[in-house]
Amino acid sequence: ALTLYWYPKCGTCRKAKKWLDEHGIEVQTVHLVDEPLTKEQLARLHRQSGLPLKKFFNTSGMKYRELGLKDKLDRASEDEMLDWLASDGMLVKRPILTDGERVVVGFREQEYEAFFAAGT
């Protein structure tokens, strides 16, 4: 099953959802802030994405700036980063789309096209 971790007030998330709807693709949506991802879930998504963990941070968010994470990420361990991400859904870059094995972070049309072209 496809899951979209999102924040409905986020414009990028709405674009992703609209793209999925227009392509007749059904997804289960999870509100990232009301139902934050656990550390274990984040670790799994990170592994499956093949991306550096830094890519999972919402670097344009207020919370990110408040915590001064820009300066801390370079010295942080993976464990610390996962703790931060699990502590507040607003720190997580969104949306995150997964089919349980593959993971796309953020929304770019070409990435979504490639994801579905590869078959789910």
N, C-alpha and C positions, 0 to 999 in steps of 0.2 A: 504494500500500500504506500502511496505517496503522502508525505507529510510536508507541510509548509509551516515553518516556524516564522511567525510574523508579528508585526505590531500594526494594527489596522489604521492608526493615525499617520503612519509613515508612508509618504508618497511613493517611494520605491517599492514598498511592499504591495501597495495598491496596484501599481503597474504590473508587478509580477502576477498578482492574482487575476488581473484583467486579461493578461496574456494567456494564462492557463485556461480561464473561462472561454476566451475566444477560440482556443484550440480544442475545446471540449474535453479538457483534462481535469478529472476529478481529483481533488486533494483534500486531505484532512488538515484543517488549520489548527495551529496551536498558538495561543497568544503568549508571546515571549515574556511579557511583563507579568501577566496574571499567573502564568504557569512556567516559571523559570526553568531552564534546563539544569539538570543536576551535573555535578562534576563528572560523573561516570558517562552521562550522555554526551557531554561536551568532549570528553576524551575520545569517545568512539567516533563522533562526527569529525573530529580533528584527524584521527587516524585514517578514516575513510576518504577524507577530502584530499589528502596528499598535500595540503597547503601548510605553510608556516602558521603556527598558532596565532601570531600577530594579526593575521588576516581575519581572525574571528572577532577583532575588536572594532566597535563602532567609534572610529577615531574622530568623527565629527560631532559626537555627542557631548552634551554638557557635563555629564557624569565623568567622562573620560578626562576632560579638562580639569574638573574639580579635584579629581584624585591625582592629578599631575602624572598620569600614566605614560605620557609621551617620553618622559625622562626615565621612567622606571622600567619600561619594558625590556630595554637592552640588557639590563642586569638581572632581570627576573628569571627564576626557574620556570619550567613548564608547569610545575605544581602550583606555584604562586599565580601564574597567569590563569590557570583553570579555576583557582579559588576566586579570583576577581570576577571572572566571567560568570561563575555560578552564583555570585553574591548579588547580582543585579542584572535583570534582563535588558536594561537600557545600555549596558556595556557591550552587548553582543551585536555584531554586525548582522544586519537582516536584509532581506529574508534569507532563510536557509531552507533549501529544498533537498529532500532525501527520499530515496526509494528503499532505504534500509541497507544499501550497499554503497551507493554513490551519493556524493554530496556536492551541491553547488551553493556557494556563499555569495550573497548579493544578487542583483538582477541585471544581466545583460542579455539581450535578446538572442545573440549568437550562441551564448553558452546554453541557454534553455533549448534552443533548436538542436544543438549538438547532443545535449543530454537525451532528448527524446528520439533523435535520429538513431542513436546507438541502441535504442530499444530498451524497454523497461521490463 
